[in-house]
Amino acid sequence: MAKKHEIDIKIDDDGNVTFQVKGVKGKECLAITKDFEEALGIVASREKTSEFYQTETQTTTQVEGKG
């Protein structure tokens, strides 16, 4: 099952764009917004939420066939 995450994008009256990534732990949020940032221009500031500092979780499952 794919992970669910959300990106809130706000554009103010001066054309400044703000992204807020929700549902993503660790540095993955930077990869998610990278293309948006590159397309829009220079990043003026970045504020990391508490989710950024949480550990990314990965699960690996190995199934052996009967035989």
PDB file of N, CA, C and O in Angstrom:
ATOM      1  N   MET A   1       0.838  -1.174   0.000  1.00  0.00           N
ATOM      2  CA  MET A   1       0.000   0.000   0.000  1.00  0.00           C
ATOM      3  C   MET A   1       0.887   1.241   0.000  1.00  0.00           C
ATOM      4  O   MET A   1       1.854   1.318   0.758  1.00  0.00           O
ATOM      5  N   ALA A   2       0.561   2.198  -0.837  1.00  0.00           N
ATOM      6  CA  ALA A   2       1.347   3.419  -0.943  1.00  0.00           C
ATOM      7  C   ALA A   2       1.132   4.306   0.280  1.00  0.00           C
ATOM      8  O   ALA A   2       0.066   4.314   0.896  1.00  0.00           O
ATOM      9  N   LYS A   3       2.183   5.049   0.604  1.00  0.00           N
ATOM     10  CA  LYS A   3       2.078   5.991   1.707  1.00  0.00           C
ATOM     11  C   LYS A   3       1.198   7.160   1.294  1.00  0.00           C
ATOM     12  O   LYS A   3       1.193   7.572   0.134  1.00  0.00           O
ATOM     13  N   LYS A   4       0.454   7.687   2.257  1.00  0.00           N
ATOM     14  CA  LYS A   4      -0.369   8.854   1.993  1.00  0.00           C
ATOM     15  C   LYS A   4       0.329  10.074   2.570  1.00  0.00           C
ATOM     16  O   LYS A   4       0.716  10.098   3.739  1.00  0.00           O
ATOM     17  N   HIS A   5       0.480  11.074   1.734  1.00  0.00           N
ATOM     18  CA  HIS A   5       0.985  12.349   2.222  1.00  0.00           C
ATOM     19  C   HIS A   5       0.256  13.466   1.494  1.00  0.00           C
ATOM     20  O   HIS A   5      -0.325  13.263   0.428  1.00  0.00           O
ATOM     21  N   GLU A   6       0.299  14.636   2.089  1.00  0.00           N
ATOM     22  CA  GLU A   6      -0.387  15.795   1.537  1.00  0.00           C
ATOM     23  C   GLU A   6       0.601  16.945   1.424  1.00  0.00           C
ATOM     24  O   GLU A   6       1.524  17.078   2.228  1.00  0.00           O
ATOM     25  N   ILE A   7       0.384  17.776   0.405  1.00  0.00           N
ATOM     26  CA  ILE A   7       1.155  18.998   0.264  1.00  0.00           C
ATOM     27  C   ILE A   7       0.160  20.148   0.179  1.00  0.00           C
ATOM     28  O   ILE A   7      -0.635  20.227  -0.757  1.00  0.00           O
ATOM     29  N   ASP A   8       0.213  21.036   1.165  1.00  0.00           N
ATOM     30  CA  ASP A   8      -0.599  22.256   1.131  1.00  0.00           C
ATOM     31  C   ASP A   8       0.238  23.331   0.448  1.00  0.00           C
ATOM     32  O   ASP A   8       1.357  23.614   0.877  1.00  0.00           O
ATOM     33  N   ILE A   9      -0.294  23.925  -0.603  1.00  0.00           N
ATOM     34  CA  ILE A   9       0.410  24.972  -1.333  1.00  0.00           C
ATOM     35  C   ILE A   9      -0.399  26.253  -1.226  1.00  0.00           C
ATOM     36  O   ILE A   9      -1.584  26.292  -1.556  1.00  0.00           O
ATOM     37  N   LYS A  10       0.267  27.297  -0.757  1.00  0.00           N
ATOM     38  CA  LYS A  10      -0.390  28.599  -0.621  1.00  0.00           C
ATOM     39  C   LYS A  10       0.402  29.636  -1.414  1.00  0.00           C
ATOM     40  O   LYS A  10       1.633  29.650  -1.387  1.00  0.00           O
ATOM     41  N   ILE A  11      -0.321  30.499  -2.115  1.00  0.00           N
ATOM     42  CA  ILE A  11       0.289  31.590  -2.870  1.00  0.00           C
ATOM     43  C   ILE A  11      -0.314  32.891  -2.353  1.00  0.00           C
ATOM     44  O   ILE A  11      -1.528  33.086  -2.410  1.00  0.00           O
ATOM     45  N   ASP A  12       0.545  33.782  -1.847  1.00  0.00           N
ATOM     46  CA  ASP A  12       0.021  35.030  -1.305  1.00  0.00           C
ATOM     47  C   ASP A  12      -0.171  36.078  -2.409  1.00  0.00           C
ATOM     48  O   ASP A  12       0.114  35.811  -3.577  1.00  0.00           O
ATOM     49  N   ASP A  13      -0.648  37.252  -2.041  1.00  0.00           N
ATOM     50  CA  ASP A  13      -0.942  38.317  -3.007  1.00  0.00           C
ATOM     51  C   ASP A  13       0.299  38.810  -3.750  1.00  0.00           C
ATOM     52  O   ASP A  13       0.190  39.346  -4.852  1.00  0.00           O
ATOM     53  N   ASP A  14       1.472  38.632  -3.152  1.00  0.00           N
ATOM     54  CA  ASP A  14       2.721  39.047  -3.792  1.00  0.00           C
ATOM     55  C   ASP A  14       3.329  37.949  -4.661  1.00  0.00           C
ATOM     56  O   ASP A  14       4.379  38.156  -5.271  1.00  0.00           O
ATOM     57  N   GLY A  15       2.683  36.788  -4.725  1.00  0.00           N
ATOM     58  CA  GLY A  15       3.180  35.679  -5.532  1.00  0.00           C
ATOM     59  C   GLY A  15       4.139  34.759  -4.810  1.00  0.00           C
ATOM     60  O   GLY A  15       4.719  33.866  -5.427  1.00  0.00           O
ATOM     61  N   ASN A  16       4.318  34.958  -3.513  1.00  0.00           N
ATOM     62  CA  ASN A  16       5.182  34.076  -2.724  1.00  0.00           C
ATOM     63  C   ASN A  16       4.460  32.761  -2.481  1.00  0.00           C
ATOM     64  O   ASN A  16       3.272  32.742  -2.160  1.00  0.00           O
ATOM     65  N   VAL A  17       5.186  31.668  -2.636  1.00  0.00           N
ATOM     66  CA  VAL A  17       4.603  30.336  -2.514  1.00  0.00           C
ATOM     67  C   VAL A  17       5.115  29.677  -1.244  1.00  0.00           C
ATOM     68  O   VAL A  17       6.303  29.750  -0.931  1.00  0.00           O
ATOM     69  N   THR A  18       4.208  29.030  -0.512  1.00  0.00           N
ATOM     70  CA  THR A  18       4.552  28.296   0.700  1.00  0.00           C
ATOM     71  C   THR A  18       4.038  26.870   0.561  1.00  0.00           C
ATOM     72  O   THR A  18       2.889  26.650   0.179  1.00  0.00           O
ATOM     73  N   PHE A  19       4.901  25.897   0.876  1.00  0.00           N
ATOM     74  CA  PHE A  19       4.522  24.485   0.885  1.00  0.00           C
ATOM     75  C   PHE A  19       4.508  23.991   2.319  1.00  0.00           C
ATOM     76  O   PHE A  19       5.354  24.384   3.122  1.00  0.00           O
ATOM     77  N   GLN A  20       3.559  23.138   2.643  1.00  0.00           N
ATOM     78  CA  GLN A  20       3.587  22.422   3.911  1.00  0.00           C
ATOM     79  C   GLN A  20       3.297  20.963   3.601  1.00  0.00           C
ATOM     80  O   GLN A  20       2.230  20.620   3.093  1.00  0.00           O
ATOM     81  N   VAL A  21       4.268  20.109   3.916  1.00  0.00           N
ATOM     82  CA  VAL A  21       4.143  18.680   3.658  1.00  0.00           C
ATOM     83  C   VAL A  21       3.632  18.014   4.922  1.00  0.00           C
ATOM     84  O   VAL A  21       4.150  18.258   6.011  1.00  0.00           O
ATOM     85  N   LYS A  22       2.609  17.167   4.779  1.00  0.00           N
ATOM     86  CA  LYS A  22       2.027  16.466   5.919  1.00  0.00           C
ATOM     87  C   LYS A  22       2.066  14.967   5.667  1.00  0.00           C
ATOM     88  O   LYS A  22       1.885  14.512   4.538  1.00  0.00           O
ATOM     89  N   GLY A  23       2.302  14.208   6.725  1.00  0.00           N
ATOM     90  CA  GLY A  23       2.273  12.754   6.631  1.00  0.00           C
ATOM     91  C   GLY A  23       3.575  12.128   6.169  1.00  0.00           C
ATOM     92  O   GLY A  23       3.599  10.967   5.762  1.00  0.00           O
ATOM     93  N   VAL A  24       4.665  12.896   6.231  1.00  0.00           N
ATOM     94  CA  VAL A  24       5.964  12.395   5.797  1.00  0.00           C
ATOM     95  C   VAL A  24       6.959  12.610   6.931  1.00  0.00           C
ATOM     96  O   VAL A  24       7.056  13.708   7.479  1.00  0.00           O
ATOM     97  N   LYS A  25       7.691  11.568   7.278  1.00  0.00           N
ATOM     98  CA  LYS A  25       8.684  11.681   8.344  1.00  0.00           C
ATOM     99  C   LYS A  25      10.076  11.781   7.739  1.00  0.00           C
ATOM    100  O   LYS A  25      10.358  11.207   6.688  1.00  0.00           O
ATOM    101  N   GLY A  26      10.931  12.516   8.420  1.00  0.00           N
ATOM    102  CA  GLY A  26      12.323  12.609   8.008  1.00  0.00           C
ATOM    103  C   GLY A  26      12.525  13.493   6.785  1.00  0.00           C
ATOM    104  O   GLY A  26      11.700  14.350   6.470  1.00  0.00           O
ATOM    105  N   LYS A  27      13.639  13.264   6.110  1.00  0.00           N
ATOM    106  CA  LYS A  27      14.060  14.108   5.001  1.00  0.00           C
ATOM    107  C   LYS A  27      13.299  13.855   3.705  1.00  0.00           C
ATOM    108  O   LYS A  27      13.528  14.549   2.715  1.00  0.00           O
ATOM    109  N   GLU A  28      12.415  12.891   3.693  1.00  0.00           N
ATOM    110  CA  GLU A  28      11.666  12.579   2.479  1.00  0.00           C
ATOM    111  C   GLU A  28      10.867  13.786   1.982  1.00  0.00           C
ATOM    112  O   GLU A  28      10.641  13.922   0.780  1.00  0.00           O
ATOM    113  N   CYS A  29      10.440  14.655   2.887  1.00  0.00           N
ATOM    114  CA  CYS A  29       9.661  15.832   2.484  1.00  0.00           C
ATOM    115  C   CYS A  29      10.470  16.732   1.553  1.00  0.00           C
ATOM    116  O   CYS A  29       9.900  17.369   0.667  1.00  0.00           O
ATOM    117  N   LEU A  30      11.790  16.793   1.740  1.00  0.00           N
ATOM    118  CA  LEU A  30      12.630  17.615   0.871  1.00  0.00           C
ATOM    119  C   LEU A  30      12.639  17.069  -0.555  1.00  0.00           C
ATOM    120  O   LEU A  30      12.622  17.834  -1.519  1.00  0.00           O
ATOM    121  N   ALA A  31      12.665  15.753  -0.682  1.00  0.00           N
ATOM    122  CA  ALA A  31      12.635  15.140  -2.006  1.00  0.00           C
ATOM    123  C   ALA A  31      11.287  15.354  -2.687  1.00  0.00           C
ATOM    124  O   ALA A  31      11.220  15.529  -3.903  1.00  0.00           O
ATOM    125  N   ILE A  32      10.227  15.341  -1.908  1.00  0.00           N
ATOM    126  CA  ILE A  32       8.879  15.514  -2.455  1.00  0.00           C
ATOM    127  C   ILE A  32       8.694  16.916  -3.033  1.00  0.00           C
ATOM    128  O   ILE A  32       8.049  17.071  -4.070  1.00  0.00           O
ATOM    129  N   THR A  33       9.244  17.928  -2.385  1.00  0.00           N
ATOM    130  CA  THR A  33       9.042  19.313  -2.833  1.00  0.00           C
ATOM    131  C   THR A  33      10.153  19.815  -3.748  1.00  0.00           C
ATOM    132  O   THR A  33      10.060  20.929  -4.262  1.00  0.00           O
ATOM    133  N   LYS A  34      11.187  19.034  -3.962  1.00  0.00           N
ATOM    134  CA  LYS A  34      12.351  19.473  -4.736  1.00  0.00           C
ATOM    135  C   LYS A  34      11.967  20.000  -6.121  1.00  0.00           C
ATOM    136  O   LYS A  34      12.409  21.082  -6.506  1.00  0.00           O
ATOM    137  N   ASP A  35      11.160  19.264  -6.868  1.00  0.00           N
ATOM    138  CA  ASP A  35      10.795  19.688  -8.212  1.00  0.00           C
ATOM    139  C   ASP A  35       9.984  20.987  -8.198  1.00  0.00           C
ATOM    140  O   ASP A  35      10.164  21.845  -9.061  1.00  0.00           O
ATOM    141  N   PHE A  36       9.096  21.123  -7.216  1.00  0.00           N
ATOM    142  CA  PHE A  36       8.329  22.366  -7.082  1.00  0.00           C
ATOM    143  C   PHE A  36       9.272  23.543  -6.839  1.00  0.00           C
ATOM    144  O   PHE A  36       9.148  24.592  -7.472  1.00  0.00           O
ATOM    145  N   GLU A  37      10.206  23.358  -5.922  1.00  0.00           N
ATOM    146  CA  GLU A  37      11.140  24.423  -5.564  1.00  0.00           C
ATOM    147  C   GLU A  37      11.981  24.840  -6.762  1.00  0.00           C
ATOM    148  O   GLU A  37      12.164  26.032  -7.013  1.00  0.00           O
ATOM    149  N   GLU A  38      12.494  23.856  -7.503  1.00  0.00           N
ATOM    150  CA  GLU A  38      13.332  24.161  -8.662  1.00  0.00           C
ATOM    151  C   GLU A  38      12.542  24.887  -9.746  1.00  0.00           C
ATOM    152  O   GLU A  38      13.079  25.768 -10.418  1.00  0.00           O
ATOM    153  N   ALA A  39      11.282  24.528  -9.919  1.00  0.00           N
ATOM    154  CA  ALA A  39      10.459  25.151 -10.949  1.00  0.00           C
ATOM    155  C   ALA A  39      10.073  26.585 -10.590  1.00  0.00           C
ATOM    156  O   ALA A  39       9.902  27.424 -11.473  1.00  0.00           O
ATOM    157  N   LEU A  40       9.937  26.862  -9.294  1.00  0.00           N
ATOM    158  CA  LEU A  40       9.435  28.167  -8.869  1.00  0.00           C
ATOM    159  C   LEU A  40      10.511  29.207  -8.587  1.00  0.00           C
ATOM    160  O   LEU A  40      10.233  30.405  -8.624  1.00  0.00           O
ATOM    161  N   GLY A  41      11.726  28.772  -8.307  1.00  0.00           N
ATOM    162  CA  GLY A  41      12.784  29.753  -8.066  1.00  0.00           C
ATOM    163  C   GLY A  41      13.560  29.504  -6.800  1.00  0.00           C
ATOM    164  O   GLY A  41      13.742  28.362  -6.379  1.00  0.00           O
ATOM    165  N   ILE A  42      14.011  30.570  -6.203  1.00  0.00           N
ATOM    166  CA  ILE A  42      14.897  30.511  -5.039  1.00  0.00           C
ATOM    167  C   ILE A  42      14.095  30.291  -3.763  1.00  0.00           C
ATOM    168  O   ILE A  42      13.071  30.937  -3.539  1.00  0.00           O
ATOM    169  N   VAL A  43      14.574  29.371  -2.930  1.00  0.00           N
ATOM    170  CA  VAL A  43      13.944  29.127  -1.628  1.00  0.00           C
ATOM    171  C   VAL A  43      14.408  30.222  -0.682  1.00  0.00           C
ATOM    172  O   VAL A  43      15.599  30.334  -0.390  1.00  0.00           O
ATOM    173  N   ALA A  44      13.469  31.027  -0.205  1.00  0.00           N
ATOM    174  CA  ALA A  44      13.797  32.145   0.680  1.00  0.00           C
ATOM    175  C   ALA A  44      14.015  31.670   2.111  1.00  0.00           C
ATOM    176  O   ALA A  44      14.871  32.201   2.818  1.00  0.00           O
ATOM    177  N   SER A  45      13.246  30.675   2.541  1.00  0.00           N
ATOM    178  CA  SER A  45      13.402  30.138   3.891  1.00  0.00           C
ATOM    179  C   SER A  45      12.785  28.753   3.946  1.00  0.00           C
ATOM    180  O   SER A  45      11.989  28.374   3.087  1.00  0.00           O
ATOM    181  N   ARG A  46      13.166  28.008   4.969  1.00  0.00           N
ATOM    182  CA  ARG A  46      12.629  26.663   5.165  1.00  0.00           C
ATOM    183  C   ARG A  46      12.424  26.468   6.656  1.00  0.00           C
ATOM    184  O   ARG A  46      13.348  26.683   7.441  1.00  0.00           O
ATOM    185  N   GLU A  47      11.240  26.068   7.053  1.00  0.00           N
ATOM    186  CA  GLU A  47      10.921  25.797   8.454  1.00  0.00           C
ATOM    187  C   GLU A  47      10.565  24.323   8.565  1.00  0.00           C
ATOM    188  O   GLU A  47       9.627  23.852   7.922  1.00  0.00           O
ATOM    189  N   LYS A  48      11.306  23.610   9.369  1.00  0.00           N
ATOM    190  CA  LYS A  48      11.077  22.172   9.527  1.00  0.00           C
ATOM    191  C   LYS A  48      10.094  21.920  10.661  1.00  0.00           C
ATOM    192  O   LYS A  48      10.194  22.524  11.729  1.00  0.00           O
ATOM    193  N   THR A  49       9.142  21.021  10.421  1.00  0.00           N
ATOM    194  CA  THR A  49       8.176  20.659  11.455  1.00  0.00           C
ATOM    195  C   THR A  49       8.740  19.526  12.298  1.00  0.00           C
ATOM    196  O   THR A  49       9.821  19.014  12.007  1.00  0.00           O
ATOM    197  N   SER A  50       8.029  19.136  13.325  1.00  0.00           N
ATOM    198  CA  SER A  50       8.483  18.048  14.189  1.00  0.00           C
ATOM    199  C   SER A  50       8.566  16.731  13.418  1.00  0.00           C
ATOM    200  O   SER A  50       9.373  15.869  13.766  1.00  0.00           O
ATOM    201  N   GLU A  51       7.746  16.561  12.373  1.00  0.00           N
ATOM    202  CA  GLU A  51       7.804  15.336  11.572  1.00  0.00           C
ATOM    203  C   GLU A  51       9.158  15.163  10.893  1.00  0.00           C
ATOM    204  O   GLU A  51       9.605  14.036  10.680  1.00  0.00           O
ATOM    205  N   PHE A  52       9.814  16.269  10.553  1.00  0.00           N
ATOM    206  CA  PHE A  52      11.122  16.206   9.903  1.00  0.00           C
ATOM    207  C   PHE A  52      12.135  15.483  10.795  1.00  0.00           C
ATOM    208  O   PHE A  52      13.009  14.769  10.301  1.00  0.00           O
ATOM    209  N   TYR A  53      12.012  15.671  12.096  1.00  0.00           N
ATOM    210  CA  TYR A  53      12.974  15.108  13.039  1.00  0.00           C
ATOM    211  C   TYR A  53      12.613  13.701  13.509  1.00  0.00           C
ATOM    212  O   TYR A  53      13.357  13.096  14.281  1.00  0.00           O
ATOM    213  N   GLN A  54      11.478  13.178  13.050  1.00  0.00           N
ATOM    214  CA  GLN A  54      11.090  11.824  13.406  1.00  0.00           C
ATOM    215  C   GLN A  54      11.818  10.835  12.497  1.00  0.00           C
ATOM    216  O   GLN A  54      12.194  11.165  11.372  1.00  0.00           O
ATOM    217  N   THR A  55      12.004   9.651  12.992  1.00  0.00           N
ATOM    218  CA  THR A  55      12.704   8.620  12.247  1.00  0.00           C
ATOM    219  C   THR A  55      11.832   8.096  11.120  1.00  0.00           C
ATOM    220  O   THR A  55      10.651   7.801  11.298  1.00  0.00           O
ATOM    221  N   GLU A  56      12.456   7.991   9.953  1.00  0.00           N
ATOM    222  CA  GLU A  56      11.757   7.381   8.834  1.00  0.00           C
ATOM    223  C   GLU A  56      11.649   5.887   9.115  1.00  0.00           C
ATOM    224  O   GLU A  56      12.608   5.269   9.576  1.00  0.00           O
ATOM    225  N   THR A  57      10.507   5.319   8.842  1.00  0.00           N
ATOM    226  CA  THR A  57      10.334   3.898   9.095  1.00  0.00           C
ATOM    227  C   THR A  57      10.264   3.141   7.778  1.00  0.00           C
ATOM    228  O   THR A  57       9.622   3.576   6.822  1.00  0.00           O
ATOM    229  N   GLN A  58      10.931   2.011   7.752  1.00  0.00           N
ATOM    230  CA  GLN A  58      10.896   1.139   6.602  1.00  0.00           C
ATOM    231  C   GLN A  58      10.647  -0.266   7.104  1.00  0.00           C
ATOM    232  O   GLN A  58      11.177  -0.672   8.139  1.00  0.00           O
ATOM    233  N   THR A  59       9.844  -1.000   6.373  1.00  0.00           N
ATOM    234  CA  THR A  59       9.545  -2.361   6.748  1.00  0.00           C
ATOM    235  C   THR A  59       9.927  -3.285   5.612  1.00  0.00           C
ATOM    236  O   THR A  59       9.561  -3.051   4.460  1.00  0.00           O
ATOM    237  N   THR A  60      10.643  -4.308   5.930  1.00  0.00           N
ATOM    238  CA  THR A  60      11.011  -5.317   4.948  1.00  0.00           C
ATOM    239  C   THR A  60      10.410  -6.636   5.377  1.00  0.00           C
ATOM    240  O   THR A  60      10.560  -7.047   6.528  1.00  0.00           O
ATOM    241  N   THR A  61       9.735  -7.297   4.469  1.00  0.00           N
ATOM    242  CA  THR A  61       9.127  -8.584   4.767  1.00  0.00           C
ATOM    243  C   THR A  61       9.662  -9.612   3.796  1.00  0.00           C
ATOM    244  O   THR A  61       9.670  -9.391   2.585  1.00  0.00           O
ATOM    245  N   GLN A  62      10.103 -10.719   4.319  1.00  0.00           N
ATOM    246  CA  GLN A  62      10.596 -11.814   3.474  1.00  0.00           C
ATOM    247  C   GLN A  62       9.680 -13.011   3.692  1.00  0.00           C
ATOM    248  O   GLN A  62       9.429 -13.417   4.827  1.00  0.00           O
ATOM    249  N   VAL A  63       9.196 -13.557   2.617  1.00  0.00           N
ATOM    250  CA  VAL A  63       8.307 -14.698   2.685  1.00  0.00           C
ATOM    251  C   VAL A  63       8.982 -15.865   1.972  1.00  0.00           C
ATOM    252  O   VAL A  63       9.406 -15.744   0.822  1.00  0.00           O
ATOM    253  N   GLU A  64       9.074 -16.981   2.659  1.00  0.00           N
ATOM    254  CA  GLU A  64       9.645 -18.168   2.060  1.00  0.00           C
ATOM    255  C   GLU A  64       8.533 -19.099   1.655  1.00  0.00           C
ATOM    256  O   GLU A  64       7.598 -19.343   2.417  1.00  0.00           O
ATOM    257  N   GLY A  65       8.639 -19.617   0.454  1.00  0.00           N
ATOM    258  CA  GLY A  65       7.610 -20.527  -0.040  1.00  0.00           C
ATOM    259  C   GLY A  65       7.729 -21.895   0.605  1.00  0.00           C
ATOM    260  O   GLY A  65       8.796 -22.293   1.073  1.00  0.00           O
ATOM    261  N   LYS A  66       6.626 -22.593   0.619  1.00  0.00           N
ATOM    262  CA  LYS A  66       6.621 -23.958   1.151  1.00  0.00           C
ATOM    263  C   LYS A  66       7.271 -24.849   0.114  1.00  0.00           C
ATOM    264  O   LYS A  66       7.018 -24.710  -1.083  1.00  0.00           O
ATOM    265  N   GLY A  67       8.087 -25.739   0.560  1.00  0.00           N
ATOM    266  CA  GLY A  67       8.665 -26.565  -0.456  1.00  0.00           C
ATOM    267  C   GLY A  67       9.497 -27.596   0.047  1.00  0.00           C
ATOM    268  O   GLY A  67      10.053 -28.374  -0.727  1.00  0.00           O
TER     269      GLY A  67
END
